[in-house]
Amino acid sequence: MALSPLARRIAGLLAEAARIGIAHFDNSHAELKPDRSIVTDADRAIEAFLNGELEDEAAGIRVIGEETCATRSAEYLDAARREKCFIIDPIDGTAMYAHRIPFWGTIIGYAENGRFVDGGIAIPGTGEMLLSDRGTTLYAQSSRPMTEWDFDAVLAPLAPPPDRFDDSSLISISQPMAHYNAMRGTNVLTAFCSTAYMTMLLATGRVAAAYNAAHIWDFAGGICALKNLGFVSVPEYPEAGDLMTLRIDGSNFTDDYGTTEALLTRCEFLFATSRECAAKVQAMQEK
């Protein structure tokens, strides 16, 4: 499939980010940020690379990134959300990465006029890439380094996973749920510490449903891909927004700039192949 210029650019940058992440994987220094989350040398190296490639002041293109968001002014971030911006997470699942567990990925999304347009996710440890391109979701898996891929030849349209939920289905839960909530039933529950990997598993049908509350950069690369495949997002509170509108304004993400709550979803969301599937999963929650 011939990719659009935007999708091809995102795929190429994901491939290079994967190369950088793998190069640091066995010897990356990790430290705790003020919010007690982990950051590594690789996070900073990849974000610096992506910022340099994507930010274009002359074209009015800004960048919102996990590791540099706190350095941006409110005016910059507001303009980014209203106009044109790339939204990046250099390593999503840094705790996994720092402990040498391969379920981490890089996320790149593009937004314009307050809405996600397209994006992509690379999971270097499993050799997988997920990409949205003009209403189609594309997927590839290969043992070859991503920098060697012929994207037009390797990436192929991904069919929606079956809308099926039974006792054998896996459910991905968020870290807050893993710490504080309980669910009835016999379904296996997983908590991956990576929205990128969770999204990949959802899109490819390996996980039937997933709970998550996360920042804008965690969803930027995969939300369009999930929407293309027919997924729904059900908010914890009925009055909250709907991530499948693809809006990046205050209806879905906070604007508490300068805090750990900046650009965070307004509540937890349940992602599923249909509202019927979501209702079955919700019925399992302890009240």
C-alpha positions in Angstrom: 0.0 0.0 0.0 1.3 3.4 -0.9 1.5 5.5 2.2 0.6 9.2 2.4 3.6 11.6 3.0 2.5 12.1 6.6 2.2 8.3 7.3 5.5 7.6 5.6 7.2 10.3 7.7 5.8 9.0 10.9 6.9 5.4 10.0 10.4 6.6 9.2 10.7 8.5 12.5 9.4 5.5 14.5 11.9 3.3 12.8 14.8 5.6 13.8 13.4 6.0 17.3 13.4 2.2 17.6 17.0 2.1 16.5 18.0 4.6 19.2 16.0 2.8 21.9 17.5 -0.6 21.1 21.0 0.9 21.1 20.5 2.2 24.7 18.4 -0.8 25.9 21.1 -2.8 27.7 22.9 0.2 29.2 20.6 3.1 29.8 20.8 5.2 32.9 17.4 5.6 34.7 16.3 8.1 37.4 13.1 9.2 39.0 11.4 12.4 38.0 9.7 14.7 40.6 6.4 12.8 39.9 8.2 9.6 40.8 7.9 8.2 37.2 11.0 6.9 35.5 13.0 8.6 32.8 16.1 7.2 31.0 18.8 8.5 28.7 17.0 6.9 25.8 13.8 8.9 26.6 15.7 12.1 26.4 17.7 11.1 23.3 14.7 10.0 21.3 12.7 13.1 22.3 15.6 15.4 21.4 15.8 13.7 18.0 12.0 13.9 17.3 11.8 17.5 18.4 14.6 18.4 16.0 12.9 16.6 13.2 9.3 17.7 13.8 9.2 21.2 15.2 8.9 23.8 12.4 8.3 27.3 13.5 8.1 28.7 10.0 5.3 26.2 9.1 3.5 26.8 12.5 4.1 23.2 13.6 4.7 22.7 17.3 5.6 19.6 19.4 4.0 18.4 22.6 6.3 15.7 24.1 6.3 13.9 27.5 9.8 14.9 28.5 9.6 18.6 27.3 6.0 19.5 28.0 6.8 21.0 31.3 9.3 23.4 29.6 6.6 24.8 27.2 4.6 27.9 28.0 0.8 27.8 28.3 0.6 29.9 25.2 2.8 27.5 23.2 0.7 24.5 24.4 -2.6 26.2 23.7 -1.5 27.2 20.2 -0.3 23.6 19.6 -3.7 22.2 20.5 -5.6 24.7 18.3 -3.4 24.6 15.3 -0.8 22.1 14.0 1.3 19.8 16.3 3.0 16.5 16.6 2.5 14.8 19.9 5.2 12.3 21.0 6.1 9.9 23.7 9.7 8.8 23.1 9.5 5.7 25.2 6.0 4.7 26.5 6.5 2.0 29.1 9.7 3.4 30.5 9.4 1.3 33.6 9.4 -1.8 31.4 12.3 -0.4 29.3 14.4 0.4 32.4 13.9 -3.2 33.7 14.8 -4.7 30.2 11.3 -6.0 29.5 10.5 -5.5 25.8 6.9 -4.2 26.1 7.8 -0.6 25.4 7.2 1.6 22.4 7.5 5.0 20.7 4.4 7.0 19.9 4.0 9.8 17.3 0.7 11.5 16.5 -0.2 14.4 14.4 -3.1 16.8 15.3 -4.5 19.8 13.5 -7.3 22.2 14.4 -7.9 20.5 17.7 -8.2 16.9 16.5 -6.0 13.9 16.1 -5.4 13.3 12.3 -3.1 10.2 12.1 -0.3 8.6 14.1 1.7 5.5 14.7 3.3 3.2 17.3 6.4 1.1 17.2 7.1 -1.8 19.6 10.8 -2.6 18.8 11.0 -5.5 21.2 8.3 -7.4 19.3 9.1 -5.9 15.9 5.6 -4.5 15.5 4.4 -1.2 14.0 0.8 0.1 13.9 0.0 3.1 11.7 -3.2 5.0 10.8 -3.3 6.6 7.3 -6.3 8.4 5.9 -8.9 6.2 7.7 -7.1 2.9 7.3 -5.1 1.1 10.0 -1.9 -0.6 8.9 0.2 -3.2 10.7 3.4 -5.0 10.3 5.6 -7.4 12.3 9.1 -8.4 11.2 12.4 -9.5 12.8 14.3 -7.2 10.6 15.3 -3.8 12.0 12.6 -1.2 11.2 15.1 1.1 9.6 15.5 -1.6 6.8 11.7 -1.9 6.1 10.2 -1.0 2.8 7.1 0.5 4.4 4.9 0.3 1.3 5.6 -3.4 1.0 5.6 -4.4 4.7 2.7 -2.4 6.2 -0.7 -3.9 5.3 -4.3 -3.0 6.2 -5.4 -4.6 9.4 -8.8 -6.1 9.7 -10.9 -5.3 12.8 -10.6 -8.0 15.5 -13.7 -10.2 16.2 -16.3 -8.6 18.4 -16.2 -11.4 20.8 -15.9 -11.6 24.6 -16.1 -14.7 26.8 -14.4 -16.2 29.9 -11.2 -16.8 28.0 -10.8 -13.2 26.9 -8.0 -11.1 28.3 -8.6 -7.7 29.9 -5.9 -5.0 30.3 -6.3 -2.9 33.4 -4.7 0.4 34.3 -2.2 0.9 37.1 -4.7 2.6 39.4 -7.1 -0.4 38.9 -4.3 -2.8 39.6 -3.5 -1.0 42.9 -7.0 -0.2 44.2 -9.8 -1.9 42.3 -11.1 -5.4 42.0 -13.1 -7.2 39.3 -15.3 -10.3 39.5 -15.1 -13.2 37.1 -12.4 -15.5 35.8 -10.9 -13.5 33.0 -7.2 -13.0 33.1 -6.3 -9.4 34.0 -3.1 -7.8 32.7 -1.4 -4.5 33.5 1.3 -3.7 31.0 2.5 -0.2 32.1 2.5 0.8 28.5 -0.4 2.4 26.5 1.5 1.8 23.3 1.7 -2.0 24.0 -1.9 -2.0 25.2 -3.0 -0.3 22.0 -1.1 -2.8 19.9 -2.7 -5.7 21.7 -6.2 -4.3 21.3 -5.8 -3.5 17.6 -4.5 -7.0 16.8 -7.2 -8.8 18.9 -4.9 -10.3 21.6 -6.6 -8.3 24.3 -10.4 -8.0 24.2 -10.8 -4.8 26.3 -8.7 -2.4 28.1 -9.0 0.3 30.9 -6.7 3.3 30.8 -6.3 6.8 31.9 -3.3 8.5 30.4 -1.8 11.7 29.0 -2.3 13.0 25.5 1.0 11.7 24.3 0.1 8.1 25.4 -2.9 8.1 23.0 -1.6 10.2 20.2 -0.2 7.4 18.1 -2.9 4.8 18.4 -6.3 6.5 18.9 -7.0 7.0 15.2 -5.9 3.4 14.5 -8.4 2.1 17.0 -11.2 4.4 15.7 -10.6 3.1 12.2 -11.0 -0.5 13.5 -14.4 0.4 15.1 -13.4 0.5 18.7 -15.4 2.5 21.3 -14.2 4.4 24.3 -16.5 4.4 27.3 -15.7 7.0 30.0 -15.8 6.3 33.7 -18.3 9.1 34.1 -21.2 9.6 31.6 -20.6 13.4 31.5 -17.0 13.0 30.4 -15.9 13.3 26.8 -15.4 10.5 24.2 -11.8 9.9 23.0 -13.2 8.5 19.7 -14.2 12.1 18.7 -10.4 12.5 18.4 -10.7 15.9 20.0 -7.6 17.2 21.9 -9.3 20.1 23.6 -10.6 20.4 27.2 -13.5 18.0 26.5 -11.0 15.1 26.7 -7.7 16.4 28.1 -7.0 18.7 31.0 -5.0 21.9 30.6 -3.4 21.9 34.0 -0.1 23.0 32.6 3.0 22.8 34.8 1.5 19.9 36.9 1.6 16.1 36.6 -2.1 16.4 35.6 -1.3 18.4 32.4 -2.9 17.0 29.3 -4.3 14.0 31.2 -7.6 12.3 30.2 -10.5 13.6 32.3 -11.2 10.1 33.6 -10.5 6.5 33.0 -11.8 5.0 29.7 -12.7 1.5 28.8 -11.8 0.5 25.2 -13.6 -2.3 23.5 -14.7 -3.6 20.1 -18.3 -2.6 20.8 -20.6 -1.1 23.5 -22.0 -4.6 24.1 -18.5 -5.9 24.8 -17.8 -2.9 27.1 -21.1 -3.5 29.0 -20.0 -7.1 29.8 -16.7 -6.0 31.1 -18.2 -3.2 33.1 -20.5 -5.6 34.8 -17.5 -7.4 36.2 -16.3 -4.4 38.3 -16.8 -4.5 42.0 -19.1 -1.8 43.3 
